[in-house]
Amino acid sequence: MAEFYLGGKKVYYETYGTGGEPILLLNGIMMSAKSWTPFIENFSRFNRLILMDFFDQGGSARMTGAYDHAIQIAAIEGLLAHLKLSVVNICGVSYGAEVGLGFAVKHPDKVRRLALFNGGARTAPLLRDIGRAWNEAARAEGGLAYYLAAIPVIYSDSYYENHADRMANRQKNLVPYFGTQEVKERLIRLTDSSENFNVVDKLGALGMPVLIVTAADDYLIPLREQEIMAEGIKHAHRVILPACGHASMYEQPLLFSALTLGFINSQNGEFVIQ
């Protein structure tokens, strides 16, 4: 648990482990560094694990006006400089995948390998309007409207039906949280920061191996969006998870861990088959 300051604004981060390849895990829009707690032991056993909160998340500074992904990319730049890391492996989920992709496009020399789960290279019209619906729900009284608009859709229908007790518990805990005005304002700003995200025409700058993980039942990022990324990235490796939704790391935690750690820790980037 530590912090540094960028332009007078606090950036919260955590590090675990000391050996192996450094892995920076980047949060989804409603997450914080604490959301990765179930994965810390596995990810830090043979690697240096780095977690961080973007601005308007967790322990990092709250913003007061509109911004875009550039400020989150600057936070990653500041974190790497603070930790004296010239190169890092990045794994991002959803919002974190988009910010991580934006960072890699800007600094391809600073990313050894890039794993992107449930993210796209742009905010497509469908996702843009889903985000706007979330923001309208955030403006309603209490937290139930936001919960019902934002949470069920991030899970596959099979997971949602088969984990009714867990979903009921999440609703019990999250409705009061989403009903807090300060939380609503942060979520609105974070959602708005993705409104104009689009790096499709910059994907050719990526020379590192990139793992693109798609969930077959992702209702926020359709399969076509990951196809666009795979078509534009030279060394793209694509995996499709069946019967899985947008929150793939929670629906399939073992697969999430195995895919990420295997991809990052494999020493050979190319194999010659005789």
C-alpha positions in Angstrom: 0.0 0.0 0.0 1.7 3.2 -1.2 1.1 6.4 -3.1 2.8 9.0 -5.2 1.6 12.4 -6.5 1.1 13.4 -10.1 0.5 17.1 -10.6 -0.5 17.3 -7.0 -3.0 14.5 -7.3 -2.6 11.2 -5.3 -2.2 7.9 -7.1 -2.7 4.9 -4.9 -0.9 1.6 -5.7 0.1 -1.7 -4.2 2.9 -4.1 -5.0 3.4 -7.8 -4.1 6.2 -10.2 -4.7 9.7 -9.3 -5.9 10.7 -11.8 -8.6 9.9 -12.6 -12.2 8.2 -10.4 -14.8 6.4 -7.4 -13.4 2.6 -7.5 -14.1 0.5 -4.4 -13.9 -3.2 -5.2 -13.5 -5.6 -2.5 -14.6 -9.1 -2.1 -13.1 -12.5 -2.2 -14.7 -14.5 1.0 -14.3 -16.3 0.0 -11.1 -13.3 -1.7 -9.6 -10.4 -0.7 -7.3 -7.1 -2.3 -6.4 -9.0 -4.2 -3.6 -11.0 -6.0 -6.3 -8.0 -8.1 -7.2 -7.6 -9.5 -3.6 -8.5 -13.1 -4.7 -5.8 -13.1 -7.3 -2.9 -11.6 -5.3 -1.4 -14.9 -4.1 -1.3 -16.5 -7.5 -0.1 -13.5 -9.3 2.7 -12.6 -6.9 4.1 -16.1 -6.4 6.5 -15.9 -9.3 5.9 -12.3 -10.4 6.1 -8.8 -9.2 2.5 -7.8 -9.0 1.5 -4.1 -9.3 -2.0 -2.8 -8.6 -3.2 0.8 -9.0 -6.3 2.9 -8.7 -7.1 5.2 -11.6 -8.1 8.7 -10.8 -11.7 8.6 -9.4 -11.2 5.1 -8.1 -10.4 3.6 -4.8 -7.6 5.4 -2.9 -6.6 7.7 -5.8 -7.5 11.4 -6.1 -11.1 12.5 -6.9 -11.5 14.7 -10.0 -13.8 17.6 -10.3 -14.2 18.1 -14.1 -14.4 16.2 -17.3 -11.4 14.2 -18.6 -10.5 11.4 -20.9 -8.2 8.4 -20.9 -5.1 10.6 -21.3 -5.1 11.4 -17.5 -5.2 7.7 -16.6 -2.4 7.0 -19.1 -0.4 9.7 -17.4 -1.0 8.0 -14.1 0.5 4.8 -15.5 3.5 6.8 -16.9 4.0 8.3 -13.4 3.7 5.0 -11.7 6.4 3.3 -13.9 8.7 6.3 -13.4 8.1 6.2 -9.6 8.9 2.4 -9.5 11.8 2.9 -11.9 10.4 0.4 -14.4 11.3 0.9 -18.0 9.3 -2.1 -19.3 6.2 -3.8 -17.8 3.6 -6.4 -18.7 0.1 -5.1 -18.6 -3.2 -7.0 -18.1 -6.3 -4.9 -18.3 -10.0 -5.7 -17.9 -12.8 -3.7 -19.6 -12.0 0.0 -18.9 -8.5 -1.1 -17.8 -8.0 -3.0 -21.1 -8.9 0.2 -23.0 -6.5 2.4 -20.9 -3.8 -0.3 -21.1 -4.2 -0.4 -24.9 -4.0 3.4 -25.1 -0.8 3.3 -23.0 0.7 0.6 -25.2 -0.2 2.5 -28.4 1.6 5.6 -27.0 4.5 3.7 -25.4 5.0 0.5 -27.3 8.6 0.3 -26.1 7.4 0.2 -22.5 5.1 -2.8 -22.8 6.6 -6.3 -23.1 3.3 -8.1 -23.4 -0.2 -6.9 -23.3 -3.3 -9.0 -22.2 -6.7 -7.5 -22.9 -9.8 -9.0 -21.4 -13.3 -7.8 -22.4 -12.1 -4.6 -24.0 -12.2 -2.9 -27.3 -10.1 -0.4 -29.4 -13.0 2.0 -29.4 -16.2 3.0 -27.7 -18.7 1.7 -30.2 -22.2 3.3 -30.5 -23.8 0.5 -28.5 -21.4 0.8 -25.6 -21.6 4.6 -25.6 -25.3 4.5 -25.2 -25.1 1.8 -22.5 -22.8 4.2 -20.6 -25.2 7.0 -21.0 -28.0 4.9 -19.6 -25.8 4.1 -16.6 -25.3 7.8 -16.1 -29.0 8.5 -16.2 -29.5 5.8 -13.7 -26.8 7.3 -11.5 -28.9 10.5 -11.4 -31.9 8.7 -10.0 -32.6 8.7 -6.3 -30.9 5.9 -4.4 -28.7 3.2 -5.8 -31.1 0.6 -7.0 -31.5 2.1 -10.5 -27.8 2.2 -11.1 -27.4 -1.4 -9.8 -30.1 -2.8 -12.1 -28.8 -0.9 -15.1 -25.1 -1.7 -14.6 -24.6 -4.9 -12.8 -26.8 -7.7 -14.3 -25.5 -6.9 -17.8 -21.9 -7.6 -16.9 -22.6 -11.3 -16.2 -23.6 -14.1 -18.6 -27.1 -15.3 -18.2 -26.0 -18.7 -17.1 -23.7 -17.3 -14.4 -26.5 -14.9 -13.2 -29.0 -17.7 -12.9 -26.7 -20.3 -11.3 -25.3 -17.9 -8.7 -28.5 -16.3 -7.4 -27.3 -16.2 -3.8 -24.1 -14.3 -4.8 -26.0 -11.9 -7.0 -28.5 -11.2 -4.1 -25.6 -10.5 -1.8 -24.0 -8.2 -4.3 -27.2 -6.3 -4.7 -27.5 -6.0 -0.9 -24.0 -4.6 -0.6 -23.8 -2.5 -3.8 -27.2 -0.7 -3.7 -26.2 1.5 -0.7 -22.7 2.1 -2.3 -24.2 3.2 -5.6 -26.6 5.4 -3.7 -23.8 7.6 -2.4 -23.6 10.9 -4.2 -19.8 11.0 -4.3 -19.7 7.5 -5.8 -22.3 8.4 -8.4 -20.3 11.5 -9.5 -17.1 9.5 -9.8 -18.8 6.8 -11.9 -20.3 9.4 -14.2 -16.9 11.0 -14.8 -15.2 7.6 -15.4 -17.9 6.6 -17.8 -17.8 9.9 -19.7 -14.0 9.5 -20.0 -14.5 6.7 -22.4 -17.1 8.4 -24.6 -14.6 9.3 -27.4 -12.1 6.5 -27.0 -10.9 5.2 -30.3 -7.4 3.9 -31.2 -8.4 1.6 -34.1 -6.2 3.5 -36.6 -3.2 3.2 -34.2 -3.1 -0.5 -33.6 -0.3 -1.0 -36.1 2.1 0.7 -33.7 1.9 -2.4 -31.4 4.8 -4.7 -32.0 4.6 -6.7 -28.8 2.6 -10.0 -28.4 -1.0 -9.1 -27.5 -3.5 -11.6 -25.9 -7.1 -10.7 -26.7 -9.6 -12.5 -24.6 -13.3 -12.4 -25.6 -16.3 -13.6 -23.7 -18.9 -15.2 -25.9 -21.8 -13.8 -23.8 -20.3 -10.3 -23.2 -23.3 -8.0 -23.7 -21.2 -4.8 -23.5 -18.4 -5.6 -25.9 -19.6 -7.7 -28.8 -17.3 -10.3 -30.5 -16.8 -8.0 -33.5 -15.0 -5.4 -31.3 -12.3 -7.9 -30.4 -12.1 -9.0 -34.1 -11.3 -5.4 -35.0 -8.4 -5.4 -32.5 -7.1 -8.8 -33.7 -7.2 -7.6 -37.3 -5.2 -4.5 -36.5 -2.6 -5.9 -34.2 0.4 -7.7 -35.8 1.1 -10.2 -33.1 -2.4 -10.8 -31.8 -3.4 -14.1 -30.0 -7.2 -14.5 -29.5 -9.1 -16.7 -27.1 -12.9 -16.9 -26.8 -14.4 -18.0 -23.5 -17.7 -19.8 -24.0 -20.7 -19.2 -21.7 -18.9 -16.3 -20.1 -19.8 -12.6 -19.6 -18.1 -9.3 -19.4 -16.8 -9.9 -15.8 -14.7 -12.8 -17.1 -12.2 -12.7 -14.3 -15.0 -13.4 -11.8 -16.9 -15.9 -13.8 -13.7 -17.8 -14.9 -11.0 -16.9 -12.3 -8.9 -20.0 -13.0 -8.9 -19.4 -16.7 -8.2 -15.7 -16.2 -5.2 -16.5 -14.1 -3.9 -19.3 -16.3 -4.2 -17.4 -19.5 -2.6 -14.2 -18.1 0.3 -15.9 -16.2 1.0 -18.4 -19.0 1.0 -15.7 -21.6 3.3 -13.3 -19.7 5.6 -15.9 -18.2 6.3 -17.9 -21.4 9.9 -17.0 -22.2 9.6 -17.7 -26.0 7.5 -15.5 -28.1 7.9 -17.6 -31.2 8.1 -21.4 -31.6 9.6 -23.3 -34.5 7.7 -26.5 -35.1 9.8 -29.2 -36.9 
